[in-house]
Amino acid sequence: MSSTKNCKVVAHFTIVPVGINSTSMGSYVAVAVAAINEIEGLKCEITPMGTVMEADGLVPIFEAIKAAHEALTVKGVLRVESMLMIDDRRDKPRTMKDKVDSVKNYMKQFTN
């Protein structure tokens, strides 16, 4: 299938520092998100369970993952685990916002 203009890659990323001797990870997540925010061509939103990113292609997404991992290792984390889910849809333009708006539109049928 050919690439459609304005198609976005949307990804959900979760990072976990292992062996930090605490149940609190907020300060580590902040370091990772700060590194992600340095990547050009990338939009991101943090959520309670991960970070959602949007870019014009896969390269900024992968650069963001690498930057997040490296930022945690610089902070002294010796083991980092992460999960990445990618929606690389090329048949029509989609963004993080309009994906959420689409679900909200469908939900209207369930409200009074």
C-alpha positions in Angstrom: 0.0 0.0 0.0 1.4 3.4 -0.8 2.1 6.0 1.8 -0.7 8.6 2.3 0.3 12.2 2.9 -0.1 13.4 6.5 -0.3 9.8 7.9 1.2 9.7 11.4 2.8 6.9 13.4 1.3 6.7 16.8 3.0 4.7 19.5 2.5 3.8 23.2 5.6 3.5 25.2 6.1 2.3 28.8 9.5 2.3 30.5 10.4 0.7 33.8 13.7 1.2 35.7 14.6 -2.1 37.4 16.4 -2.3 40.7 15.9 1.2 41.9 15.0 0.1 45.5 11.7 2.0 45.5 8.2 1.5 44.4 8.1 5.2 43.2 9.2 5.7 39.6 8.0 9.2 38.9 11.4 10.9 38.9 12.8 8.3 36.5 9.8 8.6 34.2 10.3 12.4 34.2 14.0 11.9 33.1 12.8 9.6 30.3 10.1 11.9 29.1 12.5 14.9 29.2 14.8 12.9 26.8 11.8 12.1 24.6 10.8 15.7 24.4 14.2 16.5 22.9 13.5 14.5 19.8 12.5 16.7 16.8 9.4 15.9 14.9 7.8 14.1 17.8 4.7 15.0 19.8 4.1 13.2 23.1 1.5 13.0 25.9 2.1 11.3 29.2 -0.6 9.2 30.6 -0.9 7.4 34.0 0.4 4.2 32.4 2.8 5.3 29.7 3.6 7.9 27.1 1.8 8.2 23.7 3.9 9.6 20.8 3.1 10.8 17.3 5.5 11.3 14.4 5.5 11.4 10.7 7.5 8.2 10.6 9.1 5.4 12.6 12.6 7.0 13.0 11.6 9.7 15.6 9.8 7.0 17.6 12.8 4.8 17.7 15.1 7.7 18.5 12.8 8.6 21.4 13.0 5.1 22.8 16.8 5.1 22.6 17.0 8.5 24.2 14.7 7.4 27.1 16.8 4.3 27.7 20.1 6.2 27.6 18.8 8.9 29.9 17.9 6.3 32.6 21.3 4.6 32.3 23.0 8.0 32.7 21.0 8.4 35.9 22.5 5.2 37.2 19.8 2.7 36.3 21.6 -0.6 35.5 18.5 -2.3 33.9 15.7 -0.8 31.9 12.7 -2.6 30.6 10.2 -1.1 28.1 7.2 -2.0 26.0 6.4 -0.3 22.7 3.2 -0.6 20.7 3.1 1.1 17.3 0.2 2.0 15.0 1.8 2.6 11.6 -1.4 3.2 9.6 -0.8 4.3 6.0 -4.3 4.2 4.4 -5.5 7.4 5.9 -4.2 10.3 8.0 -4.7 9.7 11.7 -3.4 11.6 14.8 -3.5 10.9 18.5 -6.3 13.4 18.9 -8.5 12.2 16.1 -8.2 8.6 17.3 -9.5 9.6 20.7 -12.2 11.8 19.1 -13.3 8.8 17.0 -13.8 6.7 20.1 -15.6 9.5 21.9 -17.9 9.9 18.9 -18.8 6.2 19.0 -19.4 6.4 22.8 -22.2 8.9 22.2 -24.5 6.0 21.3 -24.2 4.8 24.9 -25.1 8.0 26.7 -28.5 9.4 27.3 
